[in-house]
Amino acid sequence: MLDFEEELKNFQPSMEIGNVEDAIGREDLTDMTDLMMELLNNK
């Protein structure tokens, strides 16, 4: 059996995950609400 407590103590987050989080945080992401508001405002 796995000892989950021991595995959590040894956990090291991946460097790529931190880079992805930073990249997503800096992006101005358009979501469906933004698209719908733009469509409604252009009518």
C-alpha distance matrix in Angstrom:
0.0 3.8 6.5 9.0 11.9 11.6 11.5 14.5 16.3 16.3 17.4 20.9 22.8 24.5 28.2 29.2 27.9 30.2 33.1 32.6 32.7 35.9 37.5 36.8 38.1 41.3 42.1 44.4 42.7 44.8 43.2 44.6 46.4 48.2 49.2 50.5 52.5 54.1 55.1 56.6 58.5 60.0 61.6
3.8 0.0 3.8 5.8 8.8 8.4 7.8 10.8 12.8 12.7 13.7 17.2 19.1 21.0 24.7 25.8 24.4 26.7 29.6 29.3 29.2 32.3 34.1 33.6 34.7 37.9 38.8 41.3 39.6 41.9 40.5 42.1 43.9 45.5 46.7 48.1 50.0 51.5 52.6 54.2 55.9 57.4 59.2
6.5 3.8 0.0 3.8 5.5 5.4 6.3 8.8 10.2 11.1 12.5 16.2 18.5 20.9 24.4 26.0 24.4 26.2 29.4 29.3 28.9 31.9 34.0 33.5 34.2 37.5 38.7 41.2 39.8 42.2 40.8 42.6 44.1 45.7 47.1 48.6 50.1 51.7 53.1 54.5 56.1 57.8 59.6
9.0 5.8 3.8 0.0 3.8 5.4 4.9 6.1 8.6 9.9 10.3 14.1 15.8 18.5 22.0 23.4 21.5 23.2 26.5 26.3 25.6 28.6 30.8 30.1 30.7 34.1 35.3 37.6 36.2 38.6 37.2 39.0 40.5 42.1 43.6 45.0 46.5 48.1 49.6 50.9 52.4 54.2 56.0
11.9 8.8 5.5 3.8 0.0 3.8 5.5 5.2 6.4 9.0 10.1 13.8 15.9 19.0 22.2 24.1 22.1 23.2 26.8 26.9 25.9 28.6 31.2 30.6 30.8 34.2 35.7 38.1 37.0 39.6 38.3 40.3 41.4 42.9 44.7 46.2 47.4 49.1 50.8 52.0 53.3 55.2 57.2
11.6 8.4 5.4 5.4 3.8 0.0 3.8 5.4 5.2 6.6 8.9 12.5 15.3 18.1 21.3 23.5 22.0 23.1 26.5 27.0 26.4 28.9 31.4 31.3 31.7 34.8 36.5 39.1 38.2 40.9 39.9 42.1 43.4 44.7 46.4 48.1 49.3 50.8 52.5 53.9 55.2 56.9 59.0
11.5 7.8 6.3 4.9 5.5 3.8 0.0 3.8 5.4 5.2 6.2 10.0 12.4 15.0 18.4 20.2 18.8 20.3 23.5 23.9 23.5 26.2 28.5 28.3 29.0 32.1 33.6 36.3 35.2 38.0 37.0 39.2 40.7 41.9 43.4 45.2 46.6 47.9 49.6 51.2 52.4 54.1 56.2
14.5 10.8 8.8 6.1 5.2 5.4 3.8 0.0 3.8 5.4 5.1 8.7 10.7 13.9 17.0 19.0 17.1 18.2 21.6 22.0 21.1 23.7 26.3 26.0 26.3 29.5 31.1 33.7 32.8 35.6 34.7 36.9 38.2 39.4 41.1 42.9 44.0 45.5 47.3 48.7 49.8 51.6 53.8
16.3 12.8 10.2 8.6 6.4 5.2 5.4 3.8 0.0 3.8 5.7 8.7 11.6 14.9 17.5 20.1 18.6 19.1 22.5 23.5 22.5 24.8 27.5 27.7 27.7 30.7 32.7 35.4 34.9 37.9 37.2 39.7 40.8 41.8 43.7 45.6 46.5 47.8 49.9 51.3 52.2 54.0 56.3
16.3 12.7 11.1 9.9 9.0 6.6 5.2 5.4 3.8 0.0 3.8 6.5 9.9 12.6 15.3 18.0 17.1 17.9 21.0 22.1 21.8 23.9 26.5 26.9 27.4 30.1 32.0 35.0 34.5 37.5 37.1 39.7 41.1 41.8 43.6 45.6 46.7 47.8 49.8 51.5 52.3 53.9 56.3
17.4 13.7 12.5 10.3 10.1 8.9 6.2 5.1 5.7 3.8 0.0 3.8 6.5 9.4 12.4 14.7 13.5 14.5 17.7 18.5 18.2 20.5 22.9 23.3 23.8 26.6 28.4 31.3 30.7 33.8 33.3 35.9 37.4 38.1 39.8 41.9 43.0 44.0 46.0 47.7 48.6 50.2 52.6
20.9 17.2 16.2 14.1 13.8 12.5 10.0 8.7 8.7 6.5 3.8 0.0 3.8 6.5 8.9 11.7 11.0 11.6 14.6 15.9 15.8 17.8 20.2 21.0 21.5 24.0 26.0 29.1 28.8 32.1 32.0 34.9 36.4 36.7 38.4 40.8 41.8 42.5 44.7 46.5 47.2 48.6 51.2
22.8 19.1 18.5 15.8 15.9 15.3 12.4 10.7 11.6 9.9 6.5 3.8 0.0 3.8 6.4 8.6 7.2 8.1 11.2 12.2 12.1 14.3 16.6 17.2 17.9 20.5 22.2 25.4 25.0 28.3 28.3 31.2 32.7 33.0 34.6 37.1 38.1 38.7 40.9 42.8 43.4 44.8 47.4
24.5 21.0 20.9 18.5 19.0 18.1 15.0 13.9 14.9 12.6 9.4 6.5 3.8 0.0 3.8 5.4 5.5 7.1 9.2 10.3 11.4 13.3 14.9 16.0 17.4 19.5 20.9 24.3 23.9 27.2 27.5 30.5 32.3 32.3 33.7 36.3 37.5 37.8 39.9 42.1 42.7 43.7 46.4
28.2 24.7 24.4 22.0 22.2 21.3 18.4 17.0 17.5 15.3 12.4 8.9 6.4 3.8 0.0 3.8 5.4 5.4 6.6 8.9 10.2 11.1 12.8 14.7 15.8 17.3 19.1 22.7 22.8 26.3 27.1 30.4 32.1 31.7 33.1 36.0 36.9 36.9 39.2 41.5 41.8 42.7 45.7
29.2 25.8 26.0 23.4 24.1 23.5 20.2 19.0 20.1 18.0 14.7 11.7 8.6 5.4 3.8 0.0 3.8 5.4 5.0 6.2 8.6 9.9 10.5 12.3 14.2 15.6 16.8 20.3 20.1 23.5 24.3 27.4 29.5 29.0 30.1 33.1 34.2 34.1 36.2 38.6 39.0 39.8 42.7
27.9 24.4 24.4 21.5 22.1 22.0 18.8 17.1 18.6 17.1 13.5 11.0 7.2 5.5 5.4 3.8 0.0 3.8 5.4 5.1 6.2 8.7 9.9 10.6 12.2 14.5 15.6 18.9 18.4 21.8 22.2 25.2 27.1 26.9 28.3 31.0 32.1 32.4 34.5 36.7 37.2 38.3 41.0
30.2 26.7 26.2 23.2 23.2 23.1 20.3 18.2 19.1 17.9 14.5 11.6 8.1 7.1 5.4 5.4 3.8 0.0 3.8 5.4 5.1 6.3 8.7 10.0 10.6 12.6 14.6 18.0 18.3 21.8 22.6 26.0 27.4 26.9 28.7 31.5 32.1 32.3 34.8 36.8 37.0 38.3 41.2
33.1 29.6 29.4 26.5 26.8 26.5 23.5 21.6 22.5 21.0 17.7 14.6 11.2 9.2 6.6 5.0 5.4 3.8 0.0 3.8 5.5 5.2 6.2 8.7 9.9 10.9 12.7 16.3 16.8 20.5 21.8 25.2 26.8 25.9 27.4 30.5 31.1 30.9 33.4 35.7 35.7 36.6 39.7
32.6 29.3 29.3 26.3 26.9 27.0 23.9 22.0 23.5 22.1 18.5 15.9 12.2 10.3 8.9 6.2 5.1 5.4 3.8 0.0 3.8 5.4 5.1 6.1 8.4 10.0 10.8 14.2 14.0 17.5 18.5 21.8 23.6 22.9 24.2 27.3 28.1 28.1 30.3 32.7 32.9 33.9 36.8
32.7 29.2 28.9 25.6 25.9 26.4 23.5 21.1 22.5 21.8 18.2 15.8 12.1 11.4 10.2 8.6 6.2 5.1 5.5 3.8 0.0 3.8 5.5 5.3 6.1 8.8 10.2 13.3 13.3 16.8 17.6 21.0 22.3 21.8 23.6 26.4 27.0 27.3 29.8 31.7 31.9 33.3 36.1
35.9 32.3 31.9 28.6 28.6 28.9 26.2 23.7 24.8 23.9 20.5 17.8 14.3 13.3 11.1 9.9 8.7 6.3 5.2 5.4 3.8 0.0 3.8 5.5 5.1 6.4 8.9 12.3 13.3 17.1 18.6 22.2 23.3 22.2 24.1 27.1 27.2 27.2 30.0 32.0 31.8 33.0 36.1
37.5 34.1 34.0 30.8 31.2 31.4 28.5 26.3 27.5 26.5 22.9 20.2 16.6 14.9 12.8 10.5 9.9 8.7 6.2 5.1 5.5 3.8 0.0 3.8 5.5 5.4 6.5 10.2 11.1 14.8 16.7 20.3 21.7 20.3 21.8 25.1 25.4 25.0 27.6 30.0 29.7 30.6 33.8
36.8 33.6 33.5 30.1 30.6 31.3 28.3 26.0 27.7 26.9 23.3 21.0 17.2 16.0 14.7 12.3 10.6 10.0 8.7 6.1 5.3 5.5 3.8 0.0 3.8 5.4 5.3 8.3 8.3 11.9 13.3 16.9 18.3 17.3 18.9 22.0 22.4 22.4 24.9 27.1 27.1 28.3 31.2
38.1 34.7 34.2 30.7 30.8 31.7 29.0 26.3 27.7 27.4 23.8 21.5 17.9 17.4 15.8 14.2 12.2 10.6 9.9 8.4 6.1 5.1 5.5 3.8 0.0 3.8 5.6 8.1 9.1 12.7 14.2 17.9 18.5 17.4 19.7 22.5 22.4 22.6 25.5 27.3 27.0 28.5 31.6
41.3 37.9 37.5 34.1 34.2 34.8 32.1 29.5 30.7 30.1 26.6 24.0 20.5 19.5 17.3 15.6 14.5 12.6 10.9 10.0 8.8 6.4 5.4 5.4 3.8 0.0 3.8 6.6 9.0 12.6 15.0 18.8 19.3 17.5 19.6 22.7 22.3 21.9 25.0 27.0 26.3 27.5 30.8
42.1 38.8 38.7 35.3 35.7 36.5 33.6 31.1 32.7 32.0 28.4 26.0 22.2 20.9 19.1 16.8 15.6 14.6 12.7 10.8 10.2 8.9 6.5 5.3 5.6 3.8 0.0 3.8 5.7 9.3 11.9 15.7 16.6 14.6 16.2 19.6 19.5 18.9 21.8 24.0 23.5 24.4 27.7
44.4 41.3 41.2 37.6 38.1 39.1 36.3 33.7 35.4 35.0 31.3 29.1 25.4 24.3 22.7 20.3 18.9 18.0 16.3 14.2 13.3 12.3 10.2 8.3 8.1 6.6 3.8 0.0 3.8 6.5 9.6 13.2 13.6 11.2 13.2 16.4 16.0 15.3 18.4 20.4 19.8 20.9 24.2
42.7 39.6 39.8 36.2 37.0 38.2 35.2 32.8 34.9 34.5 30.7 28.8 25.0 23.9 22.8 20.1 18.4 18.3 16.8 14.0 13.3 13.3 11.1 8.3 9.1 9.0 5.7 3.8 0.0 3.8 6.3 10.0 11.1 9.3 10.9 14.1 14.4 14.1 16.7 18.9 19.0 20.0 23.0
44.8 41.9 42.2 38.6 39.6 40.9 38.0 35.6 37.9 37.5 33.8 32.1 28.3 27.2 26.3 23.5 21.8 21.8 20.5 17.5 16.8 17.1 14.8 11.9 12.7 12.6 9.3 6.5 3.8 0.0 3.8 6.9 8.0 5.9 7.1 10.4 10.9 10.6 13.0 15.3 15.6 16.6 19.4
43.2 40.5 40.8 37.2 38.3 39.9 37.0 34.7 37.2 37.1 33.3 32.0 28.3 27.5 27.1 24.3 22.2 22.6 21.8 18.5 17.6 18.6 16.7 13.3 14.2 15.0 11.9 9.6 6.3 3.8 0.0 3.8 5.5 5.4 6.5 8.9 10.2 11.0 12.7 14.6 15.7 17.0 19.3
44.6 42.1 42.6 39.0 40.3 42.1 39.2 36.9 39.7 39.7 35.9 34.9 31.2 30.5 30.4 27.4 25.2 26.0 25.2 21.8 21.0 22.2 20.3 16.9 17.9 18.8 15.7 13.2 10.0 6.9 3.8 0.0 3.8 5.4 5.1 6.2 8.6 9.9 10.6 12.3 14.2 15.5 17.1
46.4 43.9 44.1 40.5 41.4 43.4 40.7 38.2 40.8 41.1 37.4 36.4 32.7 32.3 32.1 29.5 27.1 27.4 26.8 23.6 22.3 23.3 21.7 18.3 18.5 19.3 16.6 13.6 11.1 8.0 5.5 3.8 0.0 3.8 5.4 5.1 6.1 8.6 9.9 10.5 12.2 14.3 15.8
48.2 45.5 45.7 42.1 42.9 44.7 41.9 39.4 41.8 41.8 38.1 36.7 33.0 32.3 31.7 29.0 26.9 26.9 25.9 22.9 21.8 22.2 20.3 17.3 17.4 17.5 14.6 11.2 9.3 5.9 5.4 5.4 3.8 0.0 3.8 5.5 5.2 6.2 8.7 10.0 10.5 12.4 14.7
49.2 46.7 47.1 43.6 44.7 46.4 43.4 41.1 43.7 43.6 39.8 38.4 34.6 33.7 33.1 30.1 28.3 28.7 27.4 24.2 23.6 24.1 21.8 18.9 19.7 19.6 16.2 13.2 10.9 7.1 6.5 5.1 5.4 3.8 0.0 3.8 5.5 5.2 6.2 8.7 10.0 10.8 12.9
50.5 48.1 48.6 45.0 46.2 48.1 45.2 42.9 45.6 45.6 41.9 40.8 37.1 36.3 36.0 33.1 31.0 31.5 30.5 27.3 26.4 27.1 25.1 22.0 22.5 22.7 19.6 16.4 14.1 10.4 8.9 6.2 5.1 5.5 3.8 0.0 3.8 5.4 5.1 6.2 8.6 10.0 11.1
52.5 50.0 50.1 46.5 47.4 49.3 46.6 44.0 46.5 46.7 43.0 41.8 38.1 37.5 36.9 34.2 32.1 32.1 31.1 28.1 27.0 27.2 25.4 22.4 22.4 22.3 19.5 16.0 14.4 10.9 10.2 8.6 6.1 5.2 5.5 3.8 0.0 3.8 5.4 5.1 6.0 8.6 10.2
54.1 51.5 51.7 48.1 49.1 50.8 47.9 45.5 47.8 47.8 44.0 42.5 38.7 37.8 36.9 34.1 32.4 32.3 30.9 28.1 27.3 27.2 25.0 22.4 22.6 21.9 18.9 15.3 14.1 10.6 11.0 9.9 8.6 6.2 5.2 5.4 3.8 0.0 3.8 5.5 5.1 6.2 8.9
55.1 52.6 53.1 49.6 50.8 52.5 49.6 47.3 49.9 49.8 46.0 44.7 40.9 39.9 39.2 36.2 34.5 34.8 33.4 30.3 29.8 30.0 27.6 24.9 25.5 25.0 21.8 18.4 16.7 13.0 12.7 10.6 9.9 8.7 6.2 5.1 5.4 3.8 0.0 3.8 5.5 5.3 6.7
56.6 54.2 54.5 50.9 52.0 53.9 51.2 48.7 51.3 51.5 47.7 46.5 42.8 42.1 41.5 38.6 36.7 36.8 35.7 32.7 31.7 32.0 30.0 27.1 27.3 27.0 24.0 20.4 18.9 15.3 14.6 12.3 10.5 10.0 8.7 6.2 5.1 5.5 3.8 0.0 3.8 5.5 5.5
58.5 55.9 56.1 52.4 53.3 55.2 52.4 49.8 52.2 52.3 48.6 47.2 43.4 42.7 41.8 39.0 37.2 37.0 35.7 32.9 31.9 31.8 29.7 27.1 27.0 26.3 23.5 19.8 19.0 15.6 15.7 14.2 12.2 10.5 10.0 8.6 6.0 5.1 5.5 3.8 0.0 3.8 5.6
60.0 57.4 57.8 54.2 55.2 56.9 54.1 51.6 54.0 53.9 50.2 48.6 44.8 43.7 42.7 39.8 38.3 38.3 36.6 33.9 33.3 33.0 30.6 28.3 28.5 27.5 24.4 20.9 20.0 16.6 17.0 15.5 14.3 12.4 10.8 10.0 8.6 6.2 5.3 5.5 3.8 0.0 3.8
61.6 59.2 59.6 56.0 57.2 59.0 56.2 53.8 56.3 56.3 52.6 51.2 47.4 46.4 45.7 42.7 41.0 41.2 39.7 36.8 36.1 36.1 33.8 31.2 31.6 30.8 27.7 24.2 23.0 19.4 19.3 17.1 15.8 14.7 12.9 11.1 10.2 8.9 6.7 5.5 5.6 3.8 0.0
